[in-house]
């Protein structure tokens, strides 16, 4: 089913330009502006400060610090923000609420459209209003400023993100410098197609959504705010763990979709943004210490010649040795390296797609293609096995200055000795965990929470009251 994508944008009057002209006229006329105005002209944002001091209301710093607000903003950040504008109101000027103020009010009231709670940004009494008309200007201005500061941070990088940074004040400073405040507000959420698709579904683009589904959508939108998908990249790959699929995009259009095998529950594939920097044809494989310990140590302890019989290479303290010469019941595995040579039986198959992370996670071919016939494909140790590695390698090389034919790709995959091909143009890869997603063909999918990530995140989140408990 198709998804209608939309963009929001508004145009504001260029008050900053007017204020600058006014200041210049005052100087030319020999007039002396009030001290606050003059101080503002030396502010790092002279034009913006002049606007507030000419048209805004003066606020008492203690009033700002003591006013209770539902927004999760520190009193120090709020006070510092107002200090930058000489404690003049942000959205109330010349006896009226600005268009930017009304846009902010409506954006915060409609936070539910982003899977967030309006009650986390504005007092309930204020949310009952249809507009700002008639509201207390000083009090409401502080609530709006604090609310937008918190909302900007939450919708940009996630409200429950354990790695979130304090970016709200800087985002708001950026916004008030913009000529078009509506465009600024619309730019705050992630701009990738996955996020926009989920937001459209939450908004009813494909029909009514139950409260349980709304919560599932909100959880996945929150997760997408933590790790923004590639946006505007000419080529990129997108892996979704719950669906065990890989999508290939070029110029924003879906080129191919294929099945993948991802990590089992005990060795979960991590969510990450990375990039493919090289292809290793006919790769060898060096399992991590944990894989050696959990998957092979028992066999080696039962038969010390185990790796020799498999044709694998063994190194002790960096020196080549035999498996049979090692006491596997007592050896320090940190001193041991085990390597599986290239070949038809190699676990990585004919090609490895190397990423930049330090967790030994990458995409690769496999010698166990029968697993792609399984309806649920959670079998790997964390890496992503791709169904059609030769096609993917050929497509990736087609985006390089020197391409490779399919025949060349297949020949390199069957070499029997490793051959590394560095990419001159790295390829973005996103590995996501979306239990509800819109694919490249605009089809909506609901998936099983295979790792329990949704359940854990949902237990920490607060949802809009209208969605029920």
Secondary structure, DSSP 8 states (H G I E B T S, - for coil): --------------HHHHHHHHHHHHHHTT----HHHHHHTTSTTHHHHHHHHHHEEE--HHHHHHS--SS---HHHHHHHHHHTTTEEEEEETTEE-HHHHHHHHHHHTGGGGT--GGGTS-HHHHT-SSSTTS-HHHHHHHHHHHHHHHHHHHHH-SS-TT----HHHHHHHHHT-S-HHHHHHHSS--SHHHHHHHHHHTTTTS---HHHHHHHHHHHHHHHHS----S-SEEEEEETTTTEEEEEETTEEEEEEEEEEE-TTS----EEEEEEEEEET--B---HHHIIIIIHHHHHH-TTHHHHHT-EEEETTEEE-GGGS-TTT--GGGEEEEB-SSTT-TTTTEEEE-S-SS---EE--S-GGGGGSSS-EEESSSEEETTHHHHHHHHHHTSSS---HHHHHHHHTSSS-EEEEEEEEEEEEEE--SEEE-TTS-EEE---TTSHHHHHHTT----GGG--
